[in-house]
Amino acid sequence: MNELKPRLIGYSGQLKPRLTFKAIRRWVSVRSGIPLELIEGRGRMAPVVTARWQSLWLTKRLLGYENTRIAHLLGKDDTAIQYALDKLEKVQTNLEELAEECAEALQNQ
């Protein structure tokens, strides 16, 4: 049976923004200083690629999306997503800290 996930309610009774694919990409953009247009684009400069890969990894980790769902959102093949995730995990060691920072920042908006 599927469990319902609780919504985050602020003290004022207003719904807080949900953790979404787009919100994660915006957060990575602000944190890295790389414009969202570049992260969403096809550029191959190392900082842009790293930010793009971080947004994919965070989407998988925080939202629980499968590679095929992420690939569909981006119009890519799921093997390209797996390649990016594997490469990022090899070169970046603080991914869990990054996930905690992202989740906290987006939940406290």
N, CA and C atoms as a LAMMPS dump frame, in Angstrom:
ITEM: TIMESTEP
0
ITEM: NUMBER OF ATOMS
327
ITEM: BOX BOUNDS ff ff ff
-5.0000000000000000e+02 5.0000000000000000e+02
-5.0000000000000000e+02 5.0000000000000000e+02
-5.0000000000000000e+02 5.0000000000000000e+02
ITEM: ATOMS id mol type element x y z
1 1 1 N 0.833 -1.178 0
2 1 2 C 0 0 0
3 1 3 C 0.878 1.242 0
4 2 1 N 0.524 2.23 -0.807
5 2 2 C 1.291 3.469 -0.88
6 2 3 C 0.972 4.355 0.314
7 3 1 N 2.023 4.907 0.899
8 3 2 C 1.819 5.834 2.006
9 3 3 C 1.774 7.252 1.47
10 4 1 N 0.925 8.072 2.062
11 4 2 C 0.89 9.482 1.693
12 4 3 C 2.028 10.194 2.387
13 5 1 N 2.682 11.071 1.658
14 5 2 C 3.769 11.846 2.246
15 5 3 C 3.171 13.118 2.841
16 6 1 N 3.585 13.494 4.044
17 6 2 C 3.024 14.708 4.651
18 6 3 C 3.502 15.957 3.934
19 7 1 N 2.651 16.932 3.87
20 7 2 C 3.05 18.227 3.316
21 7 3 C 3.66 19.065 4.421
22 8 1 N 4.574 19.931 4.043
23 8 2 C 5.198 20.82 5.016
24 8 3 C 4.321 22.061 5.182
25 9 1 N 3.88 22.311 6.396
26 9 2 C 3.029 23.464 6.672
27 9 3 C 3.817 24.431 7.542
28 10 1 N 3.841 25.701 7.133
29 10 2 C 4.535 26.729 7.9
30 10 3 C 3.704 27.187 9.088
31 11 1 N 4.291 27.982 9.94
32 11 2 C 3.595 28.479 11.115
33 11 3 C 2.387 29.331 10.754
34 12 1 N 2.448 29.992 9.602
35 12 2 C 1.339 30.848 9.191
36 12 3 C 0.226 30.044 8.529
37 13 1 N 0.418 28.745 8.41
38 13 2 C -0.582 27.907 7.769
39 13 3 C -0.416 27.843 6.258
40 14 1 N 0.579 28.543 5.716
41 14 2 C 0.83 28.531 4.281
42 14 3 C 1.65 27.298 3.922
43 15 1 N 1.329 26.713 2.777
44 15 2 C 2.128 25.583 2.308
45 15 3 C 3.511 26.064 1.907
46 16 1 N 4.52 25.346 2.326
47 16 2 C 5.88 25.675 1.912
48 16 3 C 6.13 25.065 0.547
49 17 1 N 7.075 25.622 -0.22
50 17 2 C 7.382 25.049 -1.532
51 17 3 C 7.822 23.606 -1.393
52 18 1 N 7.366 22.78 -2.309
53 18 2 C 7.751 21.374 -2.291
54 18 3 C 9.133 21.199 -2.901
55 19 1 N 9.768 20.151 -2.48
56 19 2 C 11.051 19.774 -3.058
57 19 3 C 10.765 19.21 -4.44
58 20 1 N 11.216 19.889 -5.474
59 20 2 C 10.927 19.486 -6.851
60 20 3 C 12.207 19.442 -7.669
61 21 1 N 12.116 18.829 -8.832
62 21 2 C 13.229 18.77 -9.775
63 21 3 C 13.706 20.179 -10.114
64 22 1 N 12.783 21.055 -10.431
65 22 2 C 13.126 22.429 -10.808
66 22 3 C 13.749 23.187 -9.629
67 23 1 N 13.203 22.985 -8.432
68 23 2 C 13.749 23.66 -7.247
69 23 3 C 15.181 23.203 -6.975
70 24 1 N 15.447 21.924 -7.158
71 24 2 C 16.81 21.407 -6.961
72 24 3 C 17.752 22.04 -7.977
73 25 1 N 17.343 22.128 -9.224
74 25 2 C 18.203 22.731 -10.257
75 25 3 C 18.456 24.21 -9.966
76 26 1 N 17.439 24.917 -9.505
77 26 2 C 17.63 26.33 -9.148
78 26 3 C 18.6 26.464 -7.985
79 27 1 N 18.473 25.581 -6.976
80 27 2 C 19.361 25.63 -5.82
81 27 3 C 20.807 25.384 -6.245
82 28 1 N 21.032 24.389 -7.09
83 28 2 C 22.387 24.104 -7.589
84 28 3 C 22.923 25.318 -8.344
85 29 1 N 22.084 25.964 -9.119
86 29 2 C 22.494 27.146 -9.865
87 29 3 C 22.952 28.262 -8.931
88 30 1 N 22.15 28.544 -7.917
89 30 2 C 22.5 29.605 -6.962
90 30 3 C 23.757 29.236 -6.189
91 31 1 N 23.841 28.004 -5.718
92 31 2 C 24.993 27.568 -4.921
93 31 3 C 26.287 27.589 -5.729
94 32 1 N 26.208 27.187 -6.987
95 32 2 C 27.415 27.097 -7.813
96 32 3 C 27.747 28.412 -8.52
97 33 1 N 26.767 29.305 -8.601
98 33 2 C 26.977 30.554 -9.318
99 33 3 C 26.897 30.395 -10.831
100 34 1 N 26.393 29.262 -11.271
101 34 2 C 26.256 28.99 -12.712
102 34 3 C 24.803 29.204 -13.102
103 35 1 N 24.547 30.06 -14.082
104 35 2 C 23.16 30.327 -14.478
105 35 3 C 22.408 29.045 -14.84
106 36 1 N 21.145 29.009 -14.476
107 36 2 C 20.307 27.848 -14.737
108 36 3 C 20.277 27.505 -16.226
109 37 1 N 20.329 28.526 -17.069
110 37 2 C 20.31 28.291 -18.516
111 37 3 C 21.504 27.446 -18.957
112 38 1 N 22.654 27.657 -18.32
113 38 2 C 23.837 26.856 -18.66
114 38 3 C 23.709 25.427 -18.142
115 39 1 N 23.173 25.282 -16.935
116 39 2 C 22.988 23.942 -16.377
117 39 3 C 22.015 23.146 -17.241
118 40 1 N 20.993 23.802 -17.722
119 40 2 C 19.993 23.133 -18.557
120 40 3 C 20.44 22.995 -20.013
121 41 1 N 21.525 23.676 -20.377
122 41 2 C 21.994 23.662 -21.759
123 41 3 C 22.864 22.466 -22.082
124 42 1 N 23.628 22.616 -23.153
125 42 2 C 24.455 21.513 -23.641
126 42 3 C 25.947 21.786 -23.467
127 43 1 N 26.305 22.852 -22.744
128 43 2 C 27.7 23.213 -22.558
129 43 3 C 28.495 22.111 -21.872
130 44 1 N 29.783 22.055 -22.187
131 44 2 C 30.63 20.984 -21.649
132 44 3 C 31.778 21.496 -20.789
133 45 1 N 31.738 22.756 -20.39
134 45 2 C 32.781 23.258 -19.491
135 45 3 C 32.649 22.535 -18.15
136 46 1 N 33.777 22.188 -17.553
137 46 2 C 33.786 21.346 -16.354
138 46 3 C 32.869 21.843 -15.229
139 47 1 N 32.886 23.131 -14.855
140 47 2 C 32.007 23.568 -13.76
141 47 3 C 30.515 23.41 -14.098
142 48 1 N 30.178 23.623 -15.363
143 48 2 C 28.786 23.481 -15.799
144 48 3 C 28.368 22.015 -15.745
145 49 1 N 29.222 21.148 -16.23
146 49 2 C 28.926 19.71 -16.227
147 49 3 C 28.79 19.207 -14.797
148 50 1 N 29.674 19.641 -13.909
149 50 2 C 29.599 19.221 -12.507
150 50 3 C 28.29 19.672 -11.88
151 51 1 N 27.885 20.916 -12.112
152 51 2 C 26.617 21.415 -11.573
153 51 3 C 25.439 20.616 -12.14
154 52 1 N 25.496 20.312 -13.42
155 52 2 C 24.434 19.516 -14.06
156 52 3 C 24.362 18.129 -13.419
157 53 1 N 25.517 17.499 -13.246
158 53 2 C 25.56 16.172 -12.637
159 53 3 C 25.074 16.211 -11.19
160 54 1 N 25.441 17.273 -10.455
161 54 2 C 24.97 17.404 -9.072
162 54 3 C 23.446 17.481 -9.024
163 55 1 N 22.865 18.217 -9.949
164 55 2 C 21.398 18.33 -9.948
165 55 3 C 20.753 16.975 -10.241
166 56 1 N 21.373 16.17 -11.104
167 56 2 C 20.854 14.829 -11.382
168 56 3 C 20.963 13.946 -10.144
169 57 1 N 22.12 13.981 -9.499
170 57 2 C 22.351 13.142 -8.327
171 57 3 C 21.39 13.532 -7.204
172 58 1 N 21.227 14.831 -6.983
173 58 2 C 20.316 15.293 -5.932
174 58 3 C 18.871 14.908 -6.233
175 59 1 N 18.499 14.959 -7.499
176 59 2 C 17.146 14.558 -7.885
177 59 3 C 16.922 13.087 -7.567
178 60 1 N 17.891 12.268 -7.881
179 60 2 C 17.77 10.837 -7.597
180 60 3 C 17.757 10.591 -6.092
181 61 1 N 18.646 11.251 -5.367
182 61 2 C 18.79 11.021 -3.916
183 61 3 C 17.624 11.583 -3.124
184 62 1 N 17.213 12.815 -3.419
185 62 2 C 16.202 13.471 -2.6
186 62 3 C 14.771 13.174 -3.034
187 63 1 N 14.567 12.988 -4.31
188 63 2 C 13.216 12.732 -4.803
189 63 3 C 12.958 11.252 -5.071
190 64 1 N 14.036 10.469 -5.117
191 64 2 C 13.886 9.048 -5.359
192 64 3 C 13.523 8.696 -6.795
193 65 1 N 13.787 9.615 -7.711
194 65 2 C 13.468 9.354 -9.116
195 65 3 C 14.39 8.285 -9.683
196 66 1 N 13.845 7.441 -10.521
197 66 2 C 14.63 6.457 -11.255
198 66 3 C 15.346 7.157 -12.416
199 67 1 N 16.398 6.532 -12.916
200 67 2 C 17.144 7.108 -14.045
201 67 3 C 16.251 7.353 -15.25
202 68 1 N 15.313 6.438 -15.49
203 68 2 C 14.431 6.598 -16.656
204 68 3 C 13.54 7.823 -16.528
205 69 1 N 13.097 8.118 -15.304
206 69 2 C 12.26 9.312 -15.1
207 69 3 C 13.073 10.587 -15.288
208 70 1 N 14.288 10.607 -14.75
209 70 2 C 15.159 11.771 -14.921
210 70 3 C 15.467 11.955 -16.405
211 71 1 N 15.781 10.864 -17.079
212 71 2 C 16.087 10.914 -18.515
213 71 3 C 14.899 11.48 -19.291
214 72 1 N 13.703 11.051 -18.941
215 72 2 C 12.505 11.55 -19.618
216 72 3 C 12.342 13.056 -19.411
217 73 1 N 12.583 13.521 -18.192
218 73 2 C 12.473 14.956 -17.903
219 73 3 C 13.443 15.785 -18.74
220 74 1 N 14.601 15.197 -19.037
221 74 2 C 15.65 15.927 -19.75
222 74 3 C 15.712 15.597 -21.237
223 75 1 N 14.905 14.657 -21.687
224 75 2 C 14.95 14.254 -23.086
225 75 3 C 16.237 13.523 -23.426
226 76 1 N 16.734 12.744 -22.472
227 76 2 C 17.989 12.01 -22.651
228 76 3 C 17.744 10.52 -22.487
229 77 1 N 18.764 9.735 -22.766
230 77 2 C 18.714 8.301 -22.572
231 77 3 C 19.097 7.99 -21.126
232 78 1 N 18.507 6.943 -20.546
233 78 2 C 18.803 6.631 -19.149
234 78 3 C 20.249 6.185 -18.937
235 79 1 N 20.91 5.694 -19.97
236 79 2 C 22.318 5.326 -19.818
237 79 3 C 23.194 6.566 -19.665
238 80 1 N 22.786 7.676 -20.273
239 80 2 C 23.522 8.938 -20.105
240 80 3 C 23.406 9.423 -18.66
241 81 1 N 22.254 9.225 -18.066
242 81 2 C 22.051 9.622 -16.671
243 81 3 C 22.924 8.758 -15.765
244 82 1 N 22.936 7.457 -16.004
245 82 2 C 23.743 6.563 -15.175
246 82 3 C 25.236 6.894 -15.314
247 83 1 N 25.677 7.2 -16.509
248 83 2 C 27.072 7.587 -16.734
249 83 3 C 27.415 8.822 -15.895
250 84 1 N 26.538 9.83 -15.939
251 84 2 C 26.781 11.068 -15.189
252 84 3 C 26.832 10.792 -13.69
253 85 1 N 25.917 9.999 -13.193
254 85 2 C 25.887 9.692 -11.76
255 85 3 C 27.136 8.931 -11.338
256 86 1 N 27.548 7.964 -12.142
257 86 2 C 28.764 7.195 -11.83
258 86 3 C 29.995 8.087 -11.809
259 87 1 N 30.124 8.957 -12.805
260 87 2 C 31.284 9.86 -12.874
261 87 3 C 31.31 10.795 -11.669
262 88 1 N 30.151 11.364 -11.311
263 88 2 C 30.103 12.297 -10.184
264 88 3 C 30.494 11.595 -8.892
265 89 1 N 30.011 10.387 -8.679
266 89 2 C 30.339 9.663 -7.452
267 89 3 C 31.827 9.34 -7.36
268 90 1 N 32.507 9.238 -8.494
269 90 2 C 33.947 8.986 -8.489
270 90 3 C 34.751 10.242 -8.152
271 91 1 N 34.268 11.412 -8.566
272 91 2 C 35.064 12.628 -8.406
273 91 3 C 34.652 13.499 -7.217
274 92 1 N 33.465 13.293 -6.682
275 92 2 C 33.015 14.14 -5.58
276 92 3 C 32.689 13.278 -4.376
277 93 1 N 33.308 13.593 -3.245
278 93 2 C 33.17 12.75 -2.058
279 93 3 C 32.127 13.249 -1.064
280 94 1 N 31.703 14.49 -1.168
281 94 2 C 30.807 15.06 -0.162
282 94 3 C 29.349 15.106 -0.624
283 95 1 N 28.911 14.112 -1.355
284 95 2 C 27.57 14.155 -1.924
285 95 3 C 26.464 14.088 -0.87
286 96 1 N 26.653 13.298 0.169
287 96 2 C 25.621 13.226 1.211
288 96 3 C 25.481 14.564 1.933
289 97 1 N 26.61 15.244 2.168
290 97 2 C 26.559 16.577 2.773
291 97 3 C 25.836 17.553 1.853
292 98 1 N 26.091 17.442 0.568
293 98 2 C 25.424 18.28 -0.423
294 98 3 C 23.919 18.038 -0.385
295 99 1 N 23.502 16.781 -0.281
296 99 2 C 22.083 16.439 -0.227
297 99 3 C 21.427 17.025 1.019
298 100 1 N 22.104 16.929 2.152
299 100 2 C 21.563 17.491 3.389
300 100 3 C 21.424 19.008 3.288
301 101 1 N 22.444 19.656 2.74
302 101 2 C 22.416 21.11 2.577
303 101 3 C 21.272 21.539 1.658
304 102 1 N 21.105 20.832 0.556
305 102 2 C 20.051 21.147 -0.4
306 102 3 C 18.668 20.953 0.223
307 103 1 N 18.456 19.817 0.855
308 103 2 C 17.149 19.525 1.461
309 103 3 C 16.793 20.547 2.524
310 104 1 N 17.769 20.891 3.345
311 104 2 C 17.521 21.87 4.419
312 104 3 C 17.198 23.245 3.834
313 105 1 N 17.972 23.656 2.844
314 105 2 C 17.758 24.968 2.242
315 105 3 C 16.379 25.065 1.577
316 106 1 N 15.975 24.032 0.878
317 106 2 C 14.702 24.079 0.168
318 106 3 C 13.51 23.924 1.118
319 107 1 N 13.681 23.192 2.188
320 107 2 C 12.582 23.044 3.145
321 107 3 C 12.402 24.283 4.012
322 108 1 N 13.467 25.087 4.15
323 108 2 C 13.387 26.291 4.976
324 108 3 C 13.037 27.538 4.191
325 109 1 N 12.7 27.404 2.93
326 109 2 C 12.348 28.583 2.125
327 109 3 C 11.009 29.123 2.548
